[in-house]
Amino acid sequence: MAQLFPPSVDLYAKIVILGVGVLLVGGTYSFYLLNRSPYWTNVGVTLDQPVPFSHQHHAGELGIDCRFCHTSVATSSYAGMPDTQTCMTCHSQIWKDAPMLEPVRQSYAENKPIKWNTVNEMPGYVYFNHSIHINKGVGCSTCHGRVDEMPITWKATDMTMGWCLSCHRHPENQLRPLSQVYQMDWTTPKDPHTGQDWITARHIQKDHLTDCSACHR
């Protein structure tokens, strides 16, 4: 019986099979990289805001406590954004005529809140409670990074499920004394046994921290 296809078809078939394999592997790897890139996670990306607020100036240089603006961070699931009255506590006297603060003055005069663009936003299917984390000894900088060094606020961590679980599996690595929760430059003591009584005092039940219902309710 005569050969239906010339020998060159074998070469073409091998090239096609190899090409499909390369495309599948390359496509999968590209999606993996994209899923963890700033384009997808927004890590390190600054957002346009109505007013160019600088945490570096307010929290870092002036030493204003986080709770002065984020008043409900230790008592509510939501950290809270400062109302315009809080801003005007200072800016009715300081930089009161600065053009960049015109949206603040207008908000105060019209009694309308400023619409800030959220930097750290959890998906709607995720339950997150700020007060629980704060009162267990998780520091602000653990999730938000060194905001006291950010002239414009950006997202410091990707806050993916894997990132959250890494902490929930070993919370003892992230806890600190309650007196140091708002201290941005706090670091874990090199000696793991030095003054870490605060860890055992938290009464953390690790078995339940990785349950689905802990974050998805």
Secondary structure, 3 states (H helix, E strand, C coil): CCCCCCCHHHHHHHHHHHHHHHHHHHHHHHHHHHHCCHHHHCECCECCCCCCCCHHHHHHHCCCCHHHHCCCCCCCCCCCCCCHHHHHHHHCCCCCCCHHHHHHHHHHHHCCCCCCCCCCCCCCCCCCCHHHHHHHCECHHHHHCCHHHCCCCEECCCCCHHHHHHHHHCHHHCECCHHHCCCCCCCCCCCCCCCCHHHHCCCCCHHHHCCHHHCCC
